[in-house]
Amino acid sequence: MSPVVILRLRNMTALDATGLHAMQDFADAIHASGRVVLLCGAPPQPARLMAKAEFHLHIGAENILSNMEAALAWAVELRRAIA
């Protein structure tokens, strides 16, 4: 099982409270299993809602990245730190 899960959000045009709650539950479950969740490429509306809801408290601000390339590079660093 991979220690890092990447959610690519570039096609998520909108996010509501129900979706945000589901993402929080998912992130908490992944964290509880000893893995790390990375989010990348969130468009403006979902990014604003996640910031307002302090989503970073569920996964860590360092695990919210601007694009897939940054997420992959961070995943490599995390795997090195775990190994």
mmCIF file of the N, C-alpha and C atoms, coordinates in Angstrom:
data_MODEL
# 
_entry.id   MODEL 
# 
loop_
_atom_site.group_PDB 
_atom_site.id 
_atom_site.type_symbol 
_atom_site.label_atom_id 
_atom_site.label_alt_id 
_atom_site.label_comp_id 
_atom_site.label_asym_id 
_atom_site.label_entity_id 
_atom_site.label_seq_id 
_atom_site.pdbx_PDB_ins_code 
_atom_site.Cartn_x 
_atom_site.Cartn_y 
_atom_site.Cartn_z 
_atom_site.occupancy 
_atom_site.B_iso_or_equiv 
_atom_site.pdbx_formal_charge 
_atom_site.auth_seq_id 
_atom_site.auth_comp_id 
_atom_site.auth_asym_id 
_atom_site.auth_atom_id 
_atom_site.pdbx_PDB_model_num 
ATOM 1   N N  . MET A 1 1  ? 0.850   -1.173 0.000   1.00 0.00 ? 1  MET A N  1 
ATOM 2   C CA . MET A 1 1  ? 0.000   0.000  0.000   1.00 0.00 ? 1  MET A CA 1 
ATOM 3   C C  . MET A 1 1  ? 0.896   1.237  0.000   1.00 0.00 ? 1  MET A C  1 
ATOM 4   N N  . SER A 1 2  ? 0.579   2.182  -0.868  1.00 0.00 ? 2  SER A N  1 
ATOM 5   C CA . SER A 1 2  ? 1.363   3.405  -0.964  1.00 0.00 ? 2  SER A CA 1 
ATOM 6   C C  . SER A 1 2  ? 1.127   4.291  0.259   1.00 0.00 ? 2  SER A C  1 
ATOM 7   N N  . PRO A 1 3  ? 2.194   4.902  0.776   1.00 0.00 ? 3  PRO A N  1 
ATOM 8   C CA . PRO A 1 3  ? 2.029   5.775  1.934   1.00 0.00 ? 3  PRO A CA 1 
ATOM 9   C C  . PRO A 1 3  ? 1.487   7.164  1.577   1.00 0.00 ? 3  PRO A C  1 
ATOM 10  N N  . VAL A 1 4  ? 1.353   7.442  0.273   1.00 0.00 ? 4  VAL A N  1 
ATOM 11  C CA . VAL A 1 4  ? 0.901   8.754  -0.175  1.00 0.00 ? 4  VAL A CA 1 
ATOM 12  C C  . VAL A 1 4  ? -0.265  8.590  -1.137  1.00 0.00 ? 4  VAL A C  1 
ATOM 13  N N  . VAL A 1 5  ? -1.334  9.346  -0.908  1.00 0.00 ? 5  VAL A N  1 
ATOM 14  C CA . VAL A 1 5  ? -2.505  9.367  -1.785  1.00 0.00 ? 5  VAL A CA 1 
ATOM 15  C C  . VAL A 1 5  ? -2.621  10.782 -2.337  1.00 0.00 ? 5  VAL A C  1 
ATOM 16  N N  . ILE A 1 6  ? -2.659  10.910 -3.664  1.00 0.00 ? 6  ILE A N  1 
ATOM 17  C CA . ILE A 1 6  ? -2.781  12.222 -4.304  1.00 0.00 ? 6  ILE A CA 1 
ATOM 18  C C  . ILE A 1 6  ? -4.174  12.364 -4.894  1.00 0.00 ? 6  ILE A C  1 
ATOM 19  N N  . LEU A 1 7  ? -4.856  13.462 -4.518  1.00 0.00 ? 7  LEU A N  1 
ATOM 20  C CA . LEU A 1 7  ? -6.147  13.800 -5.118  1.00 0.00 ? 7  LEU A CA 1 
ATOM 21  C C  . LEU A 1 7  ? -5.924  14.976 -6.051  1.00 0.00 ? 7  LEU A C  1 
ATOM 22  N N  . ARG A 1 8  ? -6.136  14.727 -7.328  1.00 0.00 ? 8  ARG A N  1 
ATOM 23  C CA . ARG A 1 8  ? -5.980  15.764 -8.343  1.00 0.00 ? 8  ARG A CA 1 
ATOM 24  C C  . ARG A 1 8  ? -7.335  16.435 -8.543  1.00 0.00 ? 8  ARG A C  1 
ATOM 25  N N  . LEU A 1 9  ? -7.432  17.701 -8.198  1.00 0.00 ? 9  LEU A N  1 
ATOM 26  C CA . LEU A 1 9  ? -8.717  18.388 -8.157  1.00 0.00 ? 9  LEU A CA 1 
ATOM 27  C C  . LEU A 1 9  ? -8.937  19.345 -9.326  1.00 0.00 ? 9  LEU A C  1 
ATOM 28  N N  . ARG A 1 10 ? -8.123  19.305 -10.338 1.00 0.00 ? 10 ARG A N  1 
ATOM 29  C CA . ARG A 1 10 ? -8.195  20.302 -11.408 1.00 0.00 ? 10 ARG A CA 1 
ATOM 30  C C  . ARG A 1 10 ? -9.538  20.343 -12.122 1.00 0.00 ? 10 ARG A C  1 
ATOM 31  N N  . ASN A 1 11 ? -10.286 19.251 -12.138 1.00 0.00 ? 11 ASN A N  1 
ATOM 32  C CA . ASN A 1 11 ? -11.589 19.232 -12.805 1.00 0.00 ? 11 ASN A CA 1 
ATOM 33  C C  . ASN A 1 11 ? -12.758 19.425 -11.844 1.00 0.00 ? 11 ASN A C  1 
ATOM 34  N N  . MET A 1 12 ? -12.477 19.714 -10.596 1.00 0.00 ? 12 MET A N  1 
ATOM 35  C CA . MET A 1 12 ? -13.537 19.951 -9.604  1.00 0.00 ? 12 MET A CA 1 
ATOM 36  C C  . MET A 1 12 ? -13.954 21.415 -9.725  1.00 0.00 ? 12 MET A C  1 
ATOM 37  N N  . THR A 1 13 ? -15.043 21.665 -10.438 1.00 0.00 ? 13 THR A N  1 
ATOM 38  C CA . THR A 1 13 ? -15.448 23.049 -10.693 1.00 0.00 ? 13 THR A CA 1 
ATOM 39  C C  . THR A 1 13 ? -16.109 23.698 -9.489  1.00 0.00 ? 13 THR A C  1 
ATOM 40  N N  . ALA A 1 14 ? -16.734 22.913 -8.628  1.00 0.00 ? 14 ALA A N  1 
ATOM 41  C CA . ALA A 1 14 ? -17.408 23.465 -7.457  1.00 0.00 ? 14 ALA A CA 1 
ATOM 42  C C  . ALA A 1 14 ? -17.400 22.436 -6.333  1.00 0.00 ? 14 ALA A C  1 
ATOM 43  N N  . LEU A 1 15 ? -17.495 22.950 -5.126  1.00 0.00 ? 15 LEU A N  1 
ATOM 44  C CA . LEU A 1 15 ? -17.529 22.100 -3.941  1.00 0.00 ? 15 LEU A CA 1 
ATOM 45  C C  . LEU A 1 15 ? -18.549 22.702 -2.981  1.00 0.00 ? 15 LEU A C  1 
ATOM 46  N N  . ASP A 1 16 ? -19.404 21.846 -2.427  1.00 0.00 ? 16 ASP A N  1 
ATOM 47  C CA . ASP A 1 16 ? -20.379 22.324 -1.437  1.00 0.00 ? 16 ASP A CA 1 
ATOM 48  C C  . ASP A 1 16 ? -20.041 21.720 -0.079  1.00 0.00 ? 16 ASP A C  1 
ATOM 49  N N  . ALA A 1 17 ? -20.851 22.034 0.912   1.00 0.00 ? 17 ALA A N  1 
ATOM 50  C CA . ALA A 1 17 ? -20.574 21.577 2.271   1.00 0.00 ? 17 ALA A CA 1 
ATOM 51  C C  . ALA A 1 17 ? -20.576 20.060 2.384   1.00 0.00 ? 17 ALA A C  1 
ATOM 52  N N  . THR A 1 18 ? -21.481 19.397 1.663   1.00 0.00 ? 18 THR A N  1 
ATOM 53  C CA . THR A 1 18 ? -21.534 17.932 1.713   1.00 0.00 ? 18 THR A CA 1 
ATOM 54  C C  . THR A 1 18 ? -20.264 17.324 1.135   1.00 0.00 ? 18 THR A C  1 
ATOM 55  N N  . GLY A 1 19 ? -19.822 17.851 0.000   1.00 0.00 ? 19 GLY A N  1 
ATOM 56  C CA . GLY A 1 19 ? -18.589 17.360 -0.614  1.00 0.00 ? 19 GLY A CA 1 
ATOM 57  C C  . GLY A 1 19 ? -17.382 17.628 0.257   1.00 0.00 ? 19 GLY A C  1 
ATOM 58  N N  . LEU A 1 20 ? -17.358 18.792 0.869   1.00 0.00 ? 20 LEU A N  1 
ATOM 59  C CA . LEU A 1 20 ? -16.256 19.135 1.756   1.00 0.00 ? 20 LEU A CA 1 
ATOM 60  C C  . LEU A 1 20 ? -16.206 18.181 2.946   1.00 0.00 ? 20 LEU A C  1 
ATOM 61  N N  . HIS A 1 21 ? -17.368 17.888 3.514   1.00 0.00 ? 21 HIS A N  1 
ATOM 62  C CA . HIS A 1 21 ? -17.425 16.957 4.640   1.00 0.00 ? 21 HIS A CA 1 
ATOM 63  C C  . HIS A 1 21 ? -16.927 15.565 4.220   1.00 0.00 ? 21 HIS A C  1 
ATOM 64  N N  . ALA A 1 22 ? -17.317 15.122 3.033   1.00 0.00 ? 22 ALA A N  1 
ATOM 65  C CA . ALA A 1 22 ? -16.850 13.820 2.532   1.00 0.00 ? 22 ALA A CA 1 
ATOM 66  C C  . ALA A 1 22 ? -15.333 13.818 2.353   1.00 0.00 ? 22 ALA A C  1 
ATOM 67  N N  . MET A 1 23 ? -14.792 14.924 1.838   1.00 0.00 ? 23 MET A N  1 
ATOM 68  C CA . MET A 1 23 ? -13.337 15.011 1.673   1.00 0.00 ? 23 MET A CA 1 
ATOM 69  C C  . MET A 1 23 ? -12.630 15.005 3.029   1.00 0.00 ? 23 MET A C  1 
ATOM 70  N N  . GLN A 1 24 ? -13.205 15.678 4.019   1.00 0.00 ? 24 GLN A N  1 
ATOM 71  C CA . GLN A 1 24 ? -12.615 15.677 5.358   1.00 0.00 ? 24 GLN A CA 1 
ATOM 72  C C  . GLN A 1 24 ? -12.624 14.275 5.962   1.00 0.00 ? 24 GLN A C  1 
ATOM 73  N N  . ASP A 1 25 ? -13.741 13.572 5.818   1.00 0.00 ? 25 ASP A N  1 
ATOM 74  C CA . ASP A 1 25 ? -13.820 12.200 6.324   1.00 0.00 ? 25 ASP A CA 1 
ATOM 75  C C  . ASP A 1 25 ? -12.806 11.306 5.632   1.00 0.00 ? 25 ASP A C  1 
ATOM 76  N N  . PHE A 1 26 ? -12.687 11.457 4.310   1.00 0.00 ? 26 PHE A N  1 
ATOM 77  C CA . PHE A 1 26 ? -11.723 10.673 3.533   1.00 0.00 ? 26 PHE A CA 1 
ATOM 78  C C  . PHE A 1 26 ? -10.298 10.964 4.012   1.00 0.00 ? 26 PHE A C  1 
ATOM 79  N N  . ALA A 1 27 ? -9.966  12.248 4.143   1.00 0.00 ? 27 ALA A N  1 
ATOM 80  C CA . ALA A 1 27 ? -8.622  12.630 4.572   1.00 0.00 ? 27 ALA A CA 1 
ATOM 81  C C  . ALA A 1 27 ? -8.324  12.095 5.968   1.00 0.00 ? 27 ALA A C  1 
ATOM 82  N N  . ASP A 1 28 ? -9.295  12.172 6.861   1.00 0.00 ? 28 ASP A N  1 
ATOM 83  C CA . ASP A 1 28 ? -9.105  11.662 8.218   1.00 0.00 ? 28 ASP A CA 1 
ATOM 84  C C  . ASP A 1 28 ? -8.901  10.145 8.221   1.00 0.00 ? 28 ASP A C  1 
ATOM 85  N N  . ALA A 1 29 ? -9.642  9.430  7.379   1.00 0.00 ? 29 ALA A N  1 
ATOM 86  C CA . ALA A 1 29 ? -9.497  7.971  7.290   1.00 0.00 ? 29 ALA A CA 1 
ATOM 87  C C  . ALA A 1 29 ? -8.129  7.589  6.728   1.00 0.00 ? 29 ALA A C  1 
ATOM 88  N N  . ILE A 1 30 ? -7.672  8.306  5.715   1.00 0.00 ? 30 ILE A N  1 
ATOM 89  C CA . ILE A 1 30 ? -6.347  8.031  5.146   1.00 0.00 ? 30 ILE A CA 1 
ATOM 90  C C  . ILE A 1 30 ? -5.274  8.305  6.200   1.00 0.00 ? 30 ILE A C  1 
ATOM 91  N N  . HIS A 1 31 ? -5.399  9.410  6.905   1.00 0.00 ? 31 HIS A N  1 
ATOM 92  C CA . HIS A 1 31 ? -4.441  9.753  7.959   1.00 0.00 ? 31 HIS A CA 1 
ATOM 93  C C  . HIS A 1 31 ? -4.437  8.687  9.054   1.00 0.00 ? 31 HIS A C  1 
ATOM 94  N N  . ALA A 1 32 ? -5.612  8.212  9.437   1.00 0.00 ? 32 ALA A N  1 
ATOM 95  C CA . ALA A 1 32 ? -5.721  7.187  10.479  1.00 0.00 ? 32 ALA A CA 1 
ATOM 96  C C  . ALA A 1 32 ? -5.054  5.882  10.054  1.00 0.00 ? 32 ALA A C  1 
ATOM 97  N N  . SER A 1 33 ? -4.958  5.653  8.748   1.00 0.00 ? 33 SER A N  1 
ATOM 98  C CA . SER A 1 33 ? -4.321  4.424  8.255   1.00 0.00 ? 33 SER A CA 1 
ATOM 99  C C  . SER A 1 33 ? -2.803  4.579  8.137   1.00 0.00 ? 33 SER A C  1 
ATOM 100 N N  . GLY A 1 34 ? -2.299  5.744  8.537   1.00 0.00 ? 34 GLY A N  1 
ATOM 101 C CA . GLY A 1 34 ? -0.858  5.951  8.504   1.00 0.00 ? 34 GLY A CA 1 
ATOM 102 C C  . GLY A 1 34 ? -0.336  6.511  7.199   1.00 0.00 ? 34 GLY A C  1 
ATOM 103 N N  . ARG A 1 35 ? -1.224  6.928  6.332   1.00 0.00 ? 35 ARG A N  1 
ATOM 104 C CA . ARG A 1 35 ? -0.819  7.476  5.034   1.00 0.00 ? 35 ARG A CA 1 
ATOM 105 C C  . ARG A 1 35 ? -1.033  8.994  5.012   1.00 0.00 ? 35 ARG A C  1 
ATOM 106 N N  . VAL A 1 36 ? -0.546  9.603  3.952   1.00 0.00 ? 36 VAL A N  1 
ATOM 107 C CA . VAL A 1 36 ? -0.630  11.053 3.775   1.00 0.00 ? 36 VAL A CA 1 
ATOM 108 C C  . VAL A 1 36 ? -1.477  11.350 2.546   1.00 0.00 ? 36 VAL A C  1 
ATOM 109 N N  . VAL A 1 37 ? -2.338  12.365 2.648   1.00 0.00 ? 37 VAL A N  1 
ATOM 110 C CA . VAL A 1 37 ? -3.137  12.823 1.512   1.00 0.00 ? 37 VAL A CA 1 
ATOM 111 C C  . VAL A 1 37 ? -2.536  14.117 0.987   1.00 0.00 ? 37 VAL A C  1 
ATOM 112 N N  . LEU A 1 38 ? -2.330  14.171 -0.324  1.00 0.00 ? 38 LEU A N  1 
ATOM 113 C CA . LEU A 1 38 ? -1.916  15.395 -0.987  1.00 0.00 ? 38 LEU A CA 1 
ATOM 114 C C  . LEU A 1 38 ? -3.052  15.847 -1.893  1.00 0.00 ? 38 LEU A C  1 
ATOM 115 N N  . LEU A 1 39 ? -3.349  17.136 -1.877  1.00 0.00 ? 39 LEU A N  1 
ATOM 116 C CA . LEU A 1 39 ? -4.333  17.719 -2.797  1.00 0.00 ? 39 LEU A CA 1 
ATOM 117 C C  . LEU A 1 39 ? -3.579  18.613 -3.756  1.00 0.00 ? 39 LEU A C  1 
ATOM 118 N N  . CYS A 1 40 ? -3.970  18.556 -5.023  1.00 0.00 ? 40 CYS A N  1 
ATOM 119 C CA . CYS A 1 40 ? -3.306  19.435 -5.974  1.00 0.00 ? 40 CYS A CA 1 
ATOM 120 C C  . CYS A 1 40 ? -4.281  19.966 -7.012  1.00 0.00 ? 40 CYS A C  1 
ATOM 121 N N  . GLY A 1 41 ? -3.985  21.176 -7.479  1.00 0.00 ? 41 GLY A N  1 
ATOM 122 C CA . GLY A 1 41 ? -4.687  21.769 -8.593  1.00 0.00 ? 41 GLY A CA 1 
ATOM 123 C C  . GLY A 1 41 ? -6.122  22.190 -8.347  1.00 0.00 ? 41 GLY A C  1 
ATOM 124 N N  . ALA A 1 42 ? -6.484  22.532 -7.135  1.00 0.00 ? 42 ALA A N  1 
ATOM 125 C CA . ALA A 1 42 ? -7.864  22.935 -6.857  1.00 0.00 ? 42 ALA A CA 1 
ATOM 126 C C  . ALA A 1 42 ? -8.172  24.271 -7.533  1.00 0.00 ? 42 ALA A C  1 
ATOM 127 N N  . PRO A 1 43 ? -9.255  24.333 -8.314  1.00 0.00 ? 43 PRO A N  1 
ATOM 128 C CA . PRO A 1 43 ? -9.683  25.611 -8.897  1.00 0.00 ? 43 PRO A CA 1 
ATOM 129 C C  . PRO A 1 43 ? -10.115 26.598 -7.803  1.00 0.00 ? 43 PRO A C  1 
ATOM 130 N N  . PRO A 1 44 ? -10.339 27.866 -8.162  1.00 0.00 ? 44 PRO A N  1 
ATOM 131 C CA . PRO A 1 44 ? -10.609 28.900 -7.147  1.00 0.00 ? 44 PRO A CA 1 
ATOM 132 C C  . PRO A 1 44 ? -11.772 28.620 -6.192  1.00 0.00 ? 44 PRO A C  1 
ATOM 133 N N  . GLN A 1 45 ? -12.934 28.216 -6.672  1.00 0.00 ? 45 GLN A N  1 
ATOM 134 C CA . GLN A 1 45 ? -14.077 28.037 -5.762  1.00 0.00 ? 45 GLN A CA 1 
ATOM 135 C C  . GLN A 1 45 ? -13.826 26.943 -4.733  1.00 0.00 ? 45 GLN A C  1 
ATOM 136 N N  . PRO A 1 46 ? -13.419 25.734 -5.139  1.00 0.00 ? 46 PRO A N  1 
ATOM 137 C CA . PRO A 1 46 ? -13.127 24.721 -4.114  1.00 0.00 ? 46 PRO A CA 1 
ATOM 138 C C  . PRO A 1 46 ? -11.992 25.141 -3.179  1.00 0.00 ? 46 PRO A C  1 
ATOM 139 N N  . ALA A 1 47 ? -10.977 25.796 -3.716  1.00 0.00 ? 47 ALA A N  1 
ATOM 140 C CA . ALA A 1 47 ? -9.846  26.228 -2.885  1.00 0.00 ? 47 ALA A CA 1 
ATOM 141 C C  . ALA A 1 47 ? -10.306 27.229 -1.828  1.00 0.00 ? 47 ALA A C  1 
ATOM 142 N N  . ARG A 1 48 ? -11.170 28.165 -2.205  1.00 0.00 ? 48 ARG A N  1 
ATOM 143 C CA . ARG A 1 48 ? -11.675 29.147 -1.234  1.00 0.00 ? 48 ARG A CA 1 
ATOM 144 C C  . ARG A 1 48 ? -12.484 28.469 -0.133  1.00 0.00 ? 48 ARG A C  1 
ATOM 145 N N  . LEU A 1 49 ? -13.363 27.536 -0.526  1.00 0.00 ? 49 LEU A N  1 
ATOM 146 C CA . LEU A 1 49 ? -14.186 26.847 0.475   1.00 0.00 ? 49 LEU A CA 1 
ATOM 147 C C  . LEU A 1 49 ? -13.322 26.018 1.415   1.00 0.00 ? 49 LEU A C  1 
ATOM 148 N N  . MET A 1 50 ? -12.339 25.316 0.866   1.00 0.00 ? 50 MET A N  1 
ATOM 149 C CA . MET A 1 50 ? -11.452 24.527 1.717   1.00 0.00 ? 50 MET A CA 1 
ATOM 150 C C  . MET A 1 50 ? -10.650 25.421 2.662   1.00 0.00 ? 50 MET A C  1 
ATOM 151 N N  . ALA A 1 51 ? -10.208 26.571 2.185   1.00 0.00 ? 51 ALA A N  1 
ATOM 152 C CA . ALA A 1 51 ? -9.464  27.499 3.044   1.00 0.00 ? 51 ALA A CA 1 
ATOM 153 C C  . ALA A 1 51 ? -10.367 28.039 4.157   1.00 0.00 ? 51 ALA A C  1 
ATOM 154 N N  . LYS A 1 52 ? -11.593 28.429 3.784   1.00 0.00 ? 52 LYS A N  1 
ATOM 155 C CA . LYS A 1 52 ? -12.536 28.960 4.773   1.00 0.00 ? 52 LYS A CA 1 
ATOM 156 C C  . LYS A 1 52 ? -12.858 27.922 5.852   1.00 0.00 ? 52 LYS A C  1 
ATOM 157 N N  . ALA A 1 53 ? -12.948 26.660 5.456   1.00 0.00 ? 53 ALA A N  1 
ATOM 158 C CA . ALA A 1 53 ? -13.263 25.572 6.387   1.00 0.00 ? 53 ALA A CA 1 
ATOM 159 C C  . ALA A 1 53 ? -12.023 25.028 7.101   1.00 0.00 ? 53 ALA A C  1 
ATOM 160 N N  . GLU A 1 54 ? -10.867 25.631 6.836   1.00 0.00 ? 54 GLU A N  1 
ATOM 161 C CA . GLU A 1 54 ? -9.598  25.206 7.432   1.00 0.00 ? 54 GLU A CA 1 
ATOM 162 C C  . GLU A 1 54 ? -9.298  23.730 7.153   1.00 0.00 ? 54 GLU A C  1 
ATOM 163 N N  . PHE A 1 55 ? -9.498  23.339 5.906   1.00 0.00 ? 55 PHE A N  1 
ATOM 164 C CA . PHE A 1 55 ? -9.242  21.958 5.500   1.00 0.00 ? 55 PHE A CA 1 
ATOM 165 C C  . PHE A 1 55 ? -7.791  21.552 5.754   1.00 0.00 ? 55 PHE A C  1 
ATOM 166 N N  . HIS A 1 56 ? -6.889  22.524 5.707   1.00 0.00 ? 56 HIS A N  1 
ATOM 167 C CA . HIS A 1 56 ? -5.471  22.217 5.933   1.00 0.00 ? 56 HIS A CA 1 
ATOM 168 C C  . HIS A 1 56 ? -5.232  21.570 7.299   1.00 0.00 ? 56 HIS A C  1 
ATOM 169 N N  . LEU A 1 57 ? -6.136  21.775 8.243   1.00 0.00 ? 57 LEU A N  1 
ATOM 170 C CA . LEU A 1 57 ? -5.968  21.137 9.556   1.00 0.00 ? 57 LEU A CA 1 
ATOM 171 C C  . LEU A 1 57 ? -6.134  19.620 9.468   1.00 0.00 ? 57 LEU A C  1 
ATOM 172 N N  . HIS A 1 58 ? -6.779  19.132 8.414   1.00 0.00 ? 58 HIS A N  1 
ATOM 173 C CA . HIS A 1 58 ? -6.970  17.685 8.227   1.00 0.00 ? 58 HIS A CA 1 
ATOM 174 C C  . HIS A 1 58 ? -5.775  17.026 7.546   1.00 0.00 ? 58 HIS A C  1 
ATOM 175 N N  . ILE A 1 59 ? -5.062  17.775 6.700   1.00 0.00 ? 59 ILE A N  1 
ATOM 176 C CA . ILE A 1 59 ? -3.979  17.140 5.948   1.00 0.00 ? 59 ILE A CA 1 
ATOM 177 C C  . ILE A 1 59 ? -2.637  17.857 6.071   1.00 0.00 ? 59 ILE A C  1 
ATOM 178 N N  . GLY A 1 60 ? -2.632  19.050 6.620   1.00 0.00 ? 60 GLY A N  1 
ATOM 179 C CA . GLY A 1 60 ? -1.405  19.839 6.712   1.00 0.00 ? 60 GLY A CA 1 
ATOM 180 C C  . GLY A 1 60 ? -1.286  20.781 5.524   1.00 0.00 ? 60 GLY A C  1 
ATOM 181 N N  . ALA A 1 61 ? -0.999  22.031 5.779   1.00 0.00 ? 61 ALA A N  1 
ATOM 182 C CA . ALA A 1 61 ? -0.894  23.035 4.718   1.00 0.00 ? 61 ALA A CA 1 
ATOM 183 C C  . ALA A 1 61 ? 0.162   22.665 3.685   1.00 0.00 ? 61 ALA A C  1 
ATOM 184 N N  . GLU A 1 62 ? 1.217   22.001 4.115   1.00 0.00 ? 62 GLU A N  1 
ATOM 185 C CA . GLU A 1 62 ? 2.289   21.601 3.195   1.00 0.00 ? 62 GLU A CA 1 
ATOM 186 C C  . GLU A 1 62 ? 1.834   20.550 2.191   1.00 0.00 ? 62 GLU A C  1 
ATOM 187 N N  . ASN A 1 63 ? 0.683   19.936 2.441   1.00 0.00 ? 63 ASN A N  1 
ATOM 188 C CA . ASN A 1 63 ? 0.172   18.877 1.560   1.00 0.00 ? 63 ASN A CA 1 
ATOM 189 C C  . ASN A 1 63 ? -0.900  19.365 0.597   1.00 0.00 ? 63 ASN A C  1 
ATOM 190 N N  . ILE A 1 64 ? -1.059  20.685 0.500   1.00 0.00 ? 64 ILE A N  1 
ATOM 191 C CA . ILE A 1 64 ? -1.941  21.286 -0.489  1.00 0.00 ? 64 ILE A CA 1 
ATOM 192 C C  . ILE A 1 64 ? -1.048  21.980 -1.499  1.00 0.00 ? 64 ILE A C  1 
ATOM 193 N N  . LEU A 1 65 ? -1.049  21.454 -2.721  1.00 0.00 ? 65 LEU A N  1 
ATOM 194 C CA . LEU A 1 65 ? -0.097  21.907 -3.728  1.00 0.00 ? 65 LEU A CA 1 
ATOM 195 C C  . LEU A 1 65 ? -0.805  22.461 -4.959  1.00 0.00 ? 65 LEU A C  1 
ATOM 196 N N  . SER A 1 66 ? -0.099  23.274 -5.708  1.00 0.00 ? 66 SER A N  1 
ATOM 197 C CA . SER A 1 66 ? -0.711  23.985 -6.823  1.00 0.00 ? 66 SER A CA 1 
ATOM 198 C C  . SER A 1 66 ? -0.943  23.124 -8.058  1.00 0.00 ? 66 SER A C  1 
ATOM 199 N N  . ASN A 1 67 ? -0.126  22.104 -8.266  1.00 0.00 ? 67 ASN A N  1 
ATOM 200 C CA . ASN A 1 67 ? -0.268  21.294 -9.475  1.00 0.00 ? 67 ASN A CA 1 
ATOM 201 C C  . ASN A 1 67 ? 0.269   19.879 -9.248  1.00 0.00 ? 67 ASN A C  1 
ATOM 202 N N  . MET A 1 68 ? 0.043   19.036 -10.229 1.00 0.00 ? 68 MET A N  1 
ATOM 203 C CA . MET A 1 68 ? 0.420   17.624 -10.116 1.00 0.00 ? 68 MET A CA 1 
ATOM 204 C C  . MET A 1 68 ? 1.940   17.448 -10.021 1.00 0.00 ? 68 MET A C  1 
ATOM 205 N N  . GLU A 1 69 ? 2.688   18.242 -10.760 1.00 0.00 ? 69 GLU A N  1 
ATOM 206 C CA . GLU A 1 69 ? 4.147   18.131 -10.722 1.00 0.00 ? 69 GLU A CA 1 
ATOM 207 C C  . GLU A 1 69 ? 4.674   18.398 -9.311  1.00 0.00 ? 69 GLU A C  1 
ATOM 208 N N  . ALA A 1 70 ? 4.132   19.430 -8.679  1.00 0.00 ? 70 ALA A N  1 
ATOM 209 C CA . ALA A 1 70 ? 4.542   19.750 -7.303  1.00 0.00 ? 70 ALA A CA 1 
ATOM 210 C C  . ALA A 1 70 ? 4.139   18.626 -6.346  1.00 0.00 ? 70 ALA A C  1 
ATOM 211 N N  . ALA A 1 71 ? 2.950   18.060 -6.558  1.00 0.00 ? 71 ALA A N  1 
ATOM 212 C CA . ALA A 1 71 ? 2.487   16.966 -5.698  1.00 0.00 ? 71 ALA A CA 1 
ATOM 213 C C  . ALA A 1 71 ? 3.371   15.736 -5.852  1.00 0.00 ? 71 ALA A C  1 
ATOM 214 N N  . LEU A 1 72 ? 3.740   15.413 -7.073  1.00 0.00 ? 72 LEU A N  1 
ATOM 215 C CA . LEU A 1 72 ? 4.609   14.250 -7.288  1.00 0.00 ? 72 LEU A CA 1 
ATOM 216 C C  . LEU A 1 72 ? 5.986   14.466 -6.659  1.00 0.00 ? 72 LEU A C  1 
ATOM 217 N N  . ALA A 1 73 ? 6.524   15.664 -6.801  1.00 0.00 ? 73 ALA A N  1 
ATOM 218 C CA . ALA A 1 73 ? 7.829   15.958 -6.197  1.00 0.00 ? 73 ALA A CA 1 
ATOM 219 C C  . ALA A 1 73 ? 7.744   15.853 -4.673  1.00 0.00 ? 73 ALA A C  1 
ATOM 220 N N  . TRP A 1 74 ? 6.670   16.361 -4.082  1.00 0.00 ? 74 TRP A N  1 
ATOM 221 C CA . TRP A 1 74 ? 6.498   16.285 -2.628  1.00 0.00 ? 74 TRP A CA 1 
ATOM 222 C C  . TRP A 1 74 ? 6.301   14.838 -2.190  1.00 0.00 ? 74 TRP A C  1 
ATOM 223 N N  . ALA A 1 75 ? 5.572   14.054 -2.985  1.00 0.00 ? 75 ALA A N  1 
ATOM 224 C CA . ALA A 1 75 ? 5.368   12.635 -2.666  1.00 0.00 ? 75 ALA A CA 1 
ATOM 225 C C  . ALA A 1 75 ? 6.700   11.893 -2.630  1.00 0.00 ? 75 ALA A C  1 
ATOM 226 N N  . VAL A 1 76 ? 7.583   12.207 -3.553  1.00 0.00 ? 76 VAL A N  1 
ATOM 227 C CA . VAL A 1 76 ? 8.916   11.587 -3.560  1.00 0.00 ? 76 VAL A CA 1 
ATOM 228 C C  . VAL A 1 76 ? 9.658   11.932 -2.268  1.00 0.00 ? 76 VAL A C  1 
ATOM 229 N N  . GLU A 1 77 ? 9.592   13.202 -1.862  1.00 0.00 ? 77 GLU A N  1 
ATOM 230 C CA . GLU A 1 77 ? 10.262  13.615 -0.620  1.00 0.00 ? 77 GLU A CA 1 
ATOM 231 C C  . GLU A 1 77 ? 9.659   12.897 0.593   1.00 0.00 ? 77 GLU A C  1 
ATOM 232 N N  . LEU A 1 78 ? 8.334   12.794 0.630   1.00 0.00 ? 78 LEU A N  1 
ATOM 233 C CA . LEU A 1 78 ? 7.688   12.104 1.751   1.00 0.00 ? 78 LEU A CA 1 
ATOM 234 C C  . LEU A 1 78 ? 8.080   10.637 1.799   1.00 0.00 ? 78 LEU A C  1 
ATOM 235 N N  . ARG A 1 79 ? 8.138   9.981  0.655   1.00 0.00 ? 79 ARG A N  1 
ATOM 236 C CA . ARG A 1 79 ? 8.537   8.566  0.623   1.00 0.00 ? 79 ARG A CA 1 
ATOM 237 C C  . ARG A 1 79 ? 9.969   8.394  1.113   1.00 0.00 ? 79 ARG A C  1 
ATOM 238 N N  . ARG A 1 80 ? 10.839  9.325  0.741   1.00 0.00 ? 80 ARG A N  1 
ATOM 239 C CA . ARG A 1 80 ? 12.235  9.262  1.223   1.00 0.00 ? 80 ARG A CA 1 
ATOM 240 C C  . ARG A 1 80 ? 12.275  9.406  2.746   1.00 0.00 ? 80 ARG A C  1 
ATOM 241 N N  . ALA A 1 81 ? 11.458  10.290 3.277   1.00 0.00 ? 81 ALA A N  1 
ATOM 242 C CA . ALA A 1 81 ? 11.443  10.526 4.724   1.00 0.00 ? 81 ALA A CA 1 
ATOM 243 C C  . ALA A 1 81 ? 10.904  9.307  5.475   1.00 0.00 ? 81 ALA A C  1 
ATOM 244 N N  . ILE A 1 82 ? 9.963   8.593  4.849   1.00 0.00 ? 82 ILE A N  1 
ATOM 245 C CA . ILE A 1 82 ? 9.355   7.419  5.480   1.00 0.00 ? 82 ILE A CA 1 
ATOM 246 C C  . ILE A 1 82 ? 10.302  6.229  5.433   1.00 0.00 ? 82 ILE A C  1 
ATOM 247 N N  . ALA A 1 83 ? 11.034  6.105  4.332   1.00 0.00 ? 83 ALA A N  1 
ATOM 248 C CA . ALA A 1 83 ? 11.892  4.921  4.122   1.00 0.00 ? 83 ALA A CA 1 
ATOM 249 C C  . ALA A 1 83 ? 13.094  4.890  4.993   1.00 0.00 ? 83 ALA A C  1 
# 
